[in-house]
Amino acid sequence: MSGSNTIISIPGGGCCPQPPDLDSAVRRVADQMHRLNHAIVQAVEAGATIELLRCSRHHAGNGRWGDQMQPIVTVTEQRPA
Protein backbone atom coordinates (compact mmCIF):
# COMPACT_ATOMS: atom_id res chain seq x y z
CA MET A 1 0.00 0.00 0.00
CA SER A 2 1.50 3.32 -1.01
CA GLY A 3 0.94 6.67 0.67
CA SER A 4 -0.26 7.41 4.14
CA ASN A 5 -4.00 7.17 4.76
CA THR A 6 -5.62 8.08 8.04
CA ILE A 7 -9.31 7.52 8.66
CA ILE A 8 -10.82 10.13 10.96
CA SER A 9 -13.96 9.35 12.88
CA ILE A 10 -16.05 12.54 12.81
CA PRO A 11 -18.18 12.07 15.97
CA GLY A 12 -16.14 12.69 19.09
CA GLY A 13 -12.81 14.39 19.18
CA GLY A 14 -9.23 13.63 19.98
CA CYS A 15 -8.77 10.63 17.70
CA CYS A 16 -6.02 12.20 15.61
CA PRO A 17 -4.05 15.42 15.90
CA GLN A 18 -5.05 17.71 13.02
CA PRO A 19 -4.16 21.21 11.89
CA PRO A 20 -6.68 23.72 13.31
CA ASP A 21 -8.17 24.58 9.88
CA LEU A 22 -8.72 20.88 9.05
CA ASP A 23 -10.19 20.25 12.49
CA SER A 24 -12.69 23.10 12.07
CA ALA A 25 -13.60 21.97 8.56
CA VAL A 26 -14.28 18.41 9.75
CA ARG A 27 -16.28 19.71 12.72
CA ARG A 28 -18.36 21.89 10.36
CA VAL A 29 -19.17 18.81 8.27
CA ALA A 30 -20.15 16.87 11.41
CA ASP A 31 -22.35 19.74 12.66
CA GLN A 32 -24.08 20.12 9.32
CA MET A 33 -24.62 16.36 9.05
CA HIS A 34 -26.29 16.43 12.47
CA ARG A 35 -28.59 19.24 11.29
CA LEU A 36 -29.31 17.40 8.03
CA ASN A 37 -30.18 14.20 9.89
CA HIS A 38 -32.54 16.14 12.17
CA ALA A 39 -34.21 17.78 9.14
CA ILE A 40 -34.60 14.36 7.48
CA VAL A 41 -36.34 12.98 10.58
CA GLN A 42 -38.71 15.97 10.59
CA ALA A 43 -39.50 15.57 6.87
CA VAL A 44 -40.13 11.83 7.24
CA GLU A 45 -42.39 12.44 10.25
CA ALA A 46 -44.29 15.01 8.15
CA GLY A 47 -44.90 12.44 5.40
CA ALA A 48 -41.96 12.53 2.99
CA THR A 49 -39.56 9.80 1.96
CA ILE A 50 -35.98 11.09 1.69
CA GLU A 51 -33.10 9.42 -0.14
CA LEU A 52 -29.64 10.96 -0.43
CA LEU A 53 -27.89 10.42 -3.75
CA ARG A 54 -24.32 11.27 -4.62
CA CYS A 55 -24.68 13.81 -7.43
CA SER A 56 -21.02 14.69 -7.86
CA ARG A 57 -17.59 14.34 -6.35
CA HIS A 58 -15.33 17.31 -5.58
CA HIS A 59 -11.63 16.65 -6.25
CA ALA A 60 -8.98 18.85 -4.64
CA GLY A 61 -6.37 17.88 -7.23
CA ASN A 62 -4.08 16.23 -4.68
CA GLY A 63 -5.78 12.85 -4.36
CA ARG A 64 -8.39 14.06 -1.89
CA TRP A 65 -12.09 14.09 -2.73
CA GLY A 66 -15.51 14.51 -1.19
CA ASP A 67 -18.93 13.32 -2.24
CA GLN A 68 -21.61 15.95 -2.79
CA MET A 69 -25.18 14.88 -2.09
CA GLN A 70 -28.58 15.60 -3.59
CA PRO A 71 -31.86 14.75 -1.86
CA ILE A 72 -34.51 12.72 -3.66
CA VAL A 73 -37.83 13.58 -1.99
CA THR A 74 -41.01 11.59 -2.51
CA VAL A 75 -44.28 12.73 -1.02
CA THR A 76 -47.31 10.48 -1.20
CA GLU A 77 -50.78 11.80 -0.65
CA GLN A 78 -52.10 10.80 2.75
CA ARG A 79 -55.72 9.74 3.01
CA PRO A 80 -57.78 11.04 5.91
CA ALA A 81 -58.37 8.51 8.66
Secondary structure, DSSP 8 states (H G I E B T S, - for coil): --S------SSSS-SS---HHHHHHHHHHHHHHHHHHHHHHHHHHHTEEEEEEEEEEEE-SSS-EEEEEEEEEEE------
